[in-house]
Amino acid sequence: MKMNKRLLADAFVQSPNIRTDKCIVISMRYNQQAKTFTKLLEYLNYSTNYHFNRYFLNKNSKRIGFYLNNEDAFNNTHSHVYIDTASYDFDAVVKVMKTEWAKLDRRFNKELNQYVLKRNPSFDLFVEDTKKPISYSGYSTKDFNNDDEFTFVPI
């Protein structure tokens, strides 16, 4: 049986581990390929997990899970993210995510031969309460496509 938008949205709401009462949107505010954007979000997941548990790659370790619903809009590649916090405090996880996401907004300086932070950051991370989790989960999965591996990415 193939997964569809409705099944995916219902799975988010019915899962006891995923926080559906909060909506998290991670944005780049410019056009970027989904593959590159997903790679940056994998770096974000790694650094967030490392902050809370540096042995998270070991078997049977607690790990924060990201469920990405990537979306391409004009000059705004963004992702609606659901988080499995693995019994960590949600606000602490989001605070670390904001810090680490800002660090990934960088450019390569040829003179210094290293990456430097941009003066005008373009990466954003928003968190808000959802009024109706089932409606928001339907909205966040609106671009889901079974044939495109980058519309839904569990990390």
Backbone hydrogen bonds, N-H to C=O, Kabsch-Sander energy under -0.5 kcal/mol:
donor,donor_aa,acceptor,acceptor_aa,energy
8,L,4,N,-2.2
9,A,5,K,-2.6
10,D,6,R,-2.5
11,A,7,L,-2.0
12,F,8,L,-1.8
13,V,9,A,-1.8
14,Q,10,D,-2.4
15,S,11,A,-1.2
19,R,83,I,-2.1
20,T,18,I,-1.0
23,C,128,E,-3.4
24,I,81,V,-0.9
25,V,126,F,-2.3
26,I,79,S,-2.5
27,S,25,V,-0.5
27,S,124,D,-2.8
28,M,77,T,-2.0
37,F,33,Q,-2.4
38,T,34,A,-2.6
39,K,35,K,-1.7
40,L,36,T,-1.9
41,L,37,F,-2.0
42,E,38,T,-1.9
43,Y,39,K,-1.9
44,L,40,L,-2.1
45,N,41,L,-2.3
46,Y,42,E,-2.4
47,S,43,Y,-2.7
48,T,44,L,-2.3
49,N,45,N,-2.5
50,Y,46,Y,-2.5
51,H,47,S,-1.7
52,F,48,T,-1.3
53,N,49,N,-2.7
56,F,53,N,-1.7
58,N,55,Y,-1.7
61,S,58,N,-1.2
65,G,84,D,-2.3
67,Y,82,Y,-2.4
68,L,66,F,-0.5
68,L,153,V,-2.7
69,N,80,H,-1.8
70,N,68,L,-0.6
70,N,151,T,-0.7
71,E,78,H,-2.9
73,A,71,E,-0.6
73,A,76,N,-0.9
76,N,73,A,-2.1
77,T,30,Y,-1.2
78,H,71,E,-2.3
78,H,76,N,-0.6
79,S,26,I,-2.3
80,H,69,N,-2.0
81,V,24,I,-2.9
81,V,79,S,-0.6
82,Y,67,Y,-2.0
84,D,65,G,-2.5
85,T,17,N,-0.5
85,T,83,I,-0.7
88,Y,85,T,-1.7
93,V,89,D,-2.1
94,V,90,F,-2.4
95,K,91,D,-2.1
96,V,92,A,-2.0
97,M,93,V,-2.5
98,K,94,V,-2.5
99,T,95,K,-1.9
100,E,96,V,-2.8
101,W,97,M,-2.6
102,A,98,K,-1.8
103,K,99,T,-1.4
104,L,100,E,-1.1
105,D,102,A,-0.9
106,R,104,L,-1.5
107,R,116,V,-2.8
109,N,107,R,-0.5
109,N,114,Q,-2.9
110,K,108,F,-0.6
113,N,109,N,-1.5
114,Q,109,N,-1.4
116,V,107,R,-3.0
118,K,105,D,-1.5
124,D,27,S,-2.5
126,F,25,V,-2.8
128,E,23,C,-2.1
130,T,21,D,-2.5
136,Y,132,K,-2.3
137,S,133,P,-2.4
138,G,134,I,-1.6
139,Y,135,S,-2.1
140,S,136,Y,-3.0
141,T,137,S,-1.2
142,K,139,Y,-1.5
144,F,141,T,-1.8
148,D,145,N,-1.0
149,E,147,D,-0.6
151,T,148,D,-1.3
153,V,68,L,-2.2
155,I,66,F,-3.5
